[in-house]
Amino acid sequence: MAISELQVQTALKEVVDPNTRKDFVTSKSLRNLKIEGGDISLDIVLGYPAKSQVDAIREAVESKLKGIPGVGKVNANVSFKIVSHGVQRGVKLIPGVKNIIAVASGKGGVGKSTTAVNLALALAAEGATVAMLDADIYGPSQPMMLGIHGRPESRDGKSLEPLEGHGLQAMSIGFLIDPDTPMVWRGPMVTQALEQLLNDTRWREVDYLVVDMPPGTGDVQLTLAQRVPVTGAVIVTTPQDIALIDARKGLKMFEKVGIPIIGVVENMSIHICSQCGHEERIFGEGGGERMCKDYGVEFLGALPLDIRIREETDSGKPTVVAAPDSRIAEIYRGIARRVAVKIGESAVDHSTKFPNIVIQNT
């Protein structure tokens, strides 16, 4: 008895992608289905980077299809393709950059920069081309966190070449000034510096540009909202009430300016004693999840208060690269996949598909 496409699709509807939480037919990941006699070949194209997930997904798909009576060989080719997604109206995409993720917090000291760099490294570990923009002009920390020393080159006298650390392209005002020099600048100079760092850097085919935002809801945030094509924002908070108050303000600010909230990360969620293993919620409990419930956004994950995160990041080797097999790195990668999935599910940007129309006298 011949195997039909309907049989294959019905079977695949029962295989749920653990990252998108949808089956491969509903998510339109199924491509190029071919049935020859009892043999089946197909492509599963994911919309998010999934280097660590490919084998497990292929095995799940092939195992399910082999359960169909009369099936012989099954060949499932699993890959991923990252495209540009929608941004605020009237804001053009930046050449060489497909998607921009703003990592923000209402206040300082909640581990936003540490979360941003580990998120970027986790996306890269999953197979994406990733860049990091340090938008904190007053307190740039990414040069130290990525262990990058030196100054960016300019090959044409107009644009800057991004520096590299752990496979990430990176740009920061910290590369251009002495580490001990304070930026005694007013708002307009800061926003101009941010725009130059963003637009005058020669980004090279970046799937995700992670922007480490300064704390607060001031000039830089407004510039980002009005002139930078942001795909979505990740809010970082701690469970502490005083941090949550400011995190809520940051979330509301992005909502007001039309930037989608990808979700919330709760940092320093729990402390586990390194001596006895006792667990203690030093900064309170469940604050990030309550905030997500109140605003209808996704809780992306919780990270522990762990001395290794601080030590590894300060040494220029953040946890995702310093201890890739650790439970903490696994949490960061899980958060990164959810961020990428949420972006993948948003509207696709088609502006680059249309040619520019130029009217000239001839």
Secondary structure, 3 states (H helix, E strand, C coil): CCCCHHHHHHHHCCCECCCCCCECCCCCCEEEEEEECCEEEEEEEECCCCCCCHHHHHHHHHHHHHCCCCCCCEEEEEEECCCCECCCCCCCCCCCEEEEEEEECCCCCCCHHHHHHHHHHHHHHCCCCEEEEECCCCCCCHHHHCCCCCCCCCCCCCCECCEEECCEEEEEHHHCCCCCCCCCCCHHHHHHHHHHHHHCECCCCEEEEEEECCCCCCHHHHHHHHHCCCCEEEEEECCCHHHHHHHHHHHHHHHHCCCCEEEEEECCCCEECCCCCCEECCCCCCHHHHHHHHHCCCEEEECCECHHHHHHHHCCCCHHHHCCCCHHHHHHHHHHHHHHHHHHCCCECCHHHCCCCCCCCC
